[in-house]
Structure formats: C-alpha cells, structure tokens
Amino acid sequence: MATTKNLRRTRIKRAIRAKIAGTAERPRLTVYRSNSALYAQLVDDLAGKTIMSATSYTKDKVNNNIEAAKSVGLAIAAKAKAAGIEKVVFDRNGYLYHGRIKSLAEGAREGGLQF
C-alpha cells in the first residue's frame, strides 16, 4: 500500500513540476510533509537556489498538526514579505490539497502572500 501511495504522489509531483516553475520575482513555495514535521521552502528554479525556508520541527516533541502547519505558513509569509516577495507559485508536491497542506497555504495567504 505504501509503495503504491508513494508512486502515486511521485507521478502527481512530476506532472505539477512540469507545469510550474519559480523565478526570483515569483518563487515556488514548495511543501514537504514528514511524519514528524512540515517544511516549506521558497525556491528560485532559474538559479536553482532555495531562497528561504520554514519548518514546524522542534527537538522536544512532534509538532505536526494543522495549527503547526498554519504557523509555518505564517512564518514563511513573514520571511517573504521581509525580503520583498509578494507573489509565489504554490507547489503542493504531490500531496492532496487537504488538511495540513491546505492549512499551510491558508496561513501563507493570511500572512500576505498571493498565489
């Protein structure tokens, strides 16, 4: 089951990445979801560089729920606004737009980012 799920996500991820790309003016906001944390990065695909990142990772405990996802979205939005970035391209990385991914996106929008 897990292999099928991962293959499905990989196939969807490739299809999404074929359609979108980030630039320095409008970077790609990509999301990674692990069992223990949630990670978000702003990526400039033309230069091949990660501009900035935010995470819900803490050393003490697992912090991987919807509230933590929203705080990651707000954190990445605050960093982006400080760097002068207003618009991004959202890359859900093959995950369904539901739960933690949706919460992160809503947090980033609340923080002032435009998708």
Long-range contacts (C-beta under 8 A, 24 or more apart in sequence): 8-94, 9-93, 9-94, 9-95, 10-94, 11-94, 12-94, 13-93, 13-94, 16-91, 16-92, 16-93, 16-94, 17-91, 20-89, 20-91, 21-45, 21-46, 21-89, 22-46, 22-88, 22-89, 22-91, 24-51, 25-87, 26-85, 26-87, 26-88, 26-89, 27-51, 27-85, 27-88, 27-89, 28-88, 28-89, 28-90, 28-91, 29-76, 29-88, 29-89, 29-90, 29-91, 29-108, 29-113, 29-115, 30-91, 30-93, 31-91, 31-92, 31-93, 31-95, 31-101, 31-104, 32-93, 33-64, 33-93, 33-95, 33-100, 33-101, 34-64, 35-62, 35-64, 36-62, 36-63, 36-64, 37-62, 37-63, 37-64, 38-64, 38-68, 38-69, 38-72, 38-100, 38-104, 39-72, 40-72, 40-73, 40-76, 40-104, 40-108, 42-76, 42-79, 42-80, 42-85, 42-88, 51-83, 51-85, 52-76, 52-79, 52-80, 52-83, 54-79, 64-100, 65-100, 66-99, 66-100, 66-103, 67-103, 68-100, 69-99, 69-100, 69-101, 69-103, 69-104, 69-107, 70-103, 70-104, 70-106, 70-107, 70-110, 71-107, 72-104, 72-107, 73-103, 73-104, 73-105, 73-106, 73-107, 73-108, 73-109, 73-110, 73-111, 74-107, 74-108, 74-110, 74-111, 75-111, 76-108, 76-111, 76-113, 77-107, 77-108, 77-109, 77-110, 77-111, 77-112, 77-113, 78-111, 80-111, 80-113, 81-111, 81-112, 81-113, 85-113, 86-112, 86-113, 86-114, 87-113, 87-114, 87-115, 88-113, 88-114, 88-115, 89-115, 90-115
